[in-house]
Amino acid sequence: MTLVKCRPNRNHFLMQDQFDKMFENFFHDNFVTGGSSFNPLVDMVENDENYLITVELPGMSKDDVKMTIKDNMLTISGSKKNRYESEKDSMHRIESSHGSFSRSFRLPKSIDRENVKAEFESGVLSISMPKVEEAKPTVIEIEAN
């Protein structure tokens, strides 16, 4: 039996890139993301009563962030400032990200828009969006005969 060493070629990398994009779109089709060097991390959770979104915005204040809901699209945008803007400083390594960002999420129609609440604490934006009464699950008791 002869073993043949497999060397990836250009087509292999192109195919891998296409698979990556396909799965990224599959898992993120409810998200519309703007391009930026700073893209905050977002967690989305649903329970019987609410949709909860948590956005990590380190180094930012609530005044740096804007949030709107229009046509069932939640948009969170803002700008994270560069801490090192002095021209006399010599930059050796900057790994922290900064710049403008905009993240948009398609929302279900079952949100009670009048009671959406947003809190900002320690660089974390927490958004609670209650469901309208019709969207909450109904428990039906089963009777025994």
Secondary structure, 3 states (H helix, E strand, C coil): CCCCCCCCCHHHHHHHHHHHHHHHHHHCCCEEECCCCCCCCEEEEECCCEEEEEEECCCCCHHHEEEEEECCEEEEEEEECCCCCCCCCCCCCCCCCCEEEEEEEECCCCECHHHCEEEEECCEEEEEEEECHHHCCCCCCCCCC
